[in-house]
Amino acid sequence: MPGTLASTPLSEIEIQARLTGLLSDLDIFSQRQIGYPTNQTYDFSSLLPFLAYSINNVGDPFHASNYWSNTHAFEREVISRFADLMRIDAGDAWGYVTSGGTEGNMYGLYLARELFPNAMFYFSEETHYSVLKNVRVLNARHIMIRRQDNGEIDYDDLRDMIRVNRDLPVVIMANVGTTMRGAVDDIPRLREILTDLAITNSYIHADAALSGMILPFVNDPQPYGFDAGIDSVSVSGHKMIGAPLPCGVVLTRRPYVERVGRAIEYVGVQDTTLSGSRSAFAPLLLWHAMARLGDAGFRRLVAGALETAEYAVGQFNERGIPAWRHRNSVTVVFPRPAPEVFRKWQMAPEAEITHVITMPHVTHEMIDELVDDCAS
Ligand SMILES: *Cc1c(COP(=O)(O)O)cnc(C)c1O
């Protein structure tokens, strides 16, 4: 039932009718959610009472706030867990719960720019669209690097570009699971290139929107953490963890933020986060999911999703469709099907390919139906 919000109040019946209509649409849409990486297997009903409070996490979660109705304590616990997962000592780490992966990328690149104001920024053409926007907002000089067919950055192109700009500090935006192909850039190899070219000032930000909550829970992860040489990382909360509202986590090394903190103080602003008022509900969602599942729960969740991905590749291939996926990836890439199939399943296109992302709510039955649709 379409409507227009008028200046006069709607009746309670009209309001209920509109909301009920929206709910039933959402119920239908969610049964075909296979193209975007949003885990829908969660139950946050115990958090509903918190919607009755004007909670706000404004400011740095590690500093006192004058706004006492906050969830900073829960946020710090979430950050500390993420530090473990991203392989940095919690005492050396700093971070906060963001509005999503985009803000986390923005924050990492912002820190890099503050540390190295005249740096050249490098990222592959496979990179999420948010990054080009971010470097534009930061007015940072940047060079887009070719990608390989599998979605990884082209290391030779990167090396060549850095070599001709050897006088400039280097900021690399590395992908830990690209959006379209689930590709992971080889972070030790990126570090090697920097060492080979004797680059002394460098910074690597990792965009780990989806895979940041996959790789910590597999037995043979590609290098992804601070131990592999990253300086900051952004992970989405509403992707692998799953949440009814967009959120994420950004994590970096504490000394970097202390430097930026001073820089901000100088212009009279005290806080270290990008947004001022921040969701106090999002940290509760992440805390609740982590408290309920623990590492063992996430291992089960991730193992199940990877098993479904392997199943999907098998079913596609059996029907003669050349589907493939990276190791430790739930992103199954295959040729773009007919428009009606494409529309039915809410898929994400890129030229001649598309993908299914086997998040925990995606069942074998859904895969069977999709493969049938694509093969017929
Ligand atoms: C989804 C995604 C983002 C953006 O995350 P949001 O939470 O939607 O802002 C960034 N990078 C990659 C690789 C993604 O898949």
PDBQT file of the ligand as one rigid body, heavy atoms in Angstrom, charges set to zero:
ROOT
HETATM    1  C1  LIG A 401      30.551  -4.552   2.285  1.00  0.00    +0.000 C 
HETATM    2  C2  LIG A 401      31.939  -4.115   2.042  1.00  0.00    +0.000 A 
HETATM    3  C3  LIG A 401      32.382  -2.843   2.428  1.00  0.00    +0.000 A 
HETATM    4  C4  LIG A 401      31.479  -1.791   2.966  1.00  0.00    +0.000 C 
HETATM    5  O1  LIG A 401      30.955  -2.149   4.146  1.00  0.00    +0.000 OA
HETATM    6  P1  LIG A 401      29.615  -1.443   4.670  1.00  0.00    +0.000 P 
HETATM    7  O2  LIG A 401      29.495  -2.095   5.994  1.00  0.00    +0.000 OA
HETATM    8  O3  LIG A 401      28.533  -1.772   3.679  1.00  0.00    +0.000 OA
HETATM    9  O4  LIG A 401      29.884   0.017   4.734  1.00  0.00    +0.000 OA
HETATM   10  C5  LIG A 401      33.702  -2.521   2.247  1.00  0.00    +0.000 A 
HETATM   11  N1  LIG A 401      34.556  -3.401   1.707  1.00  0.00    +0.000 NA
HETATM   12  C6  LIG A 401      34.174  -4.621   1.311  1.00  0.00    +0.000 A 
HETATM   13  C7  LIG A 401      35.183  -5.545   0.734  1.00  0.00    +0.000 C 
HETATM   14  C8  LIG A 401      32.846  -5.016   1.459  1.00  0.00    +0.000 A 
HETATM   15  O5  LIG A 401      32.475  -6.229   1.038  1.00  0.00    +0.000 OA
ENDROOT
TORSDOF 0
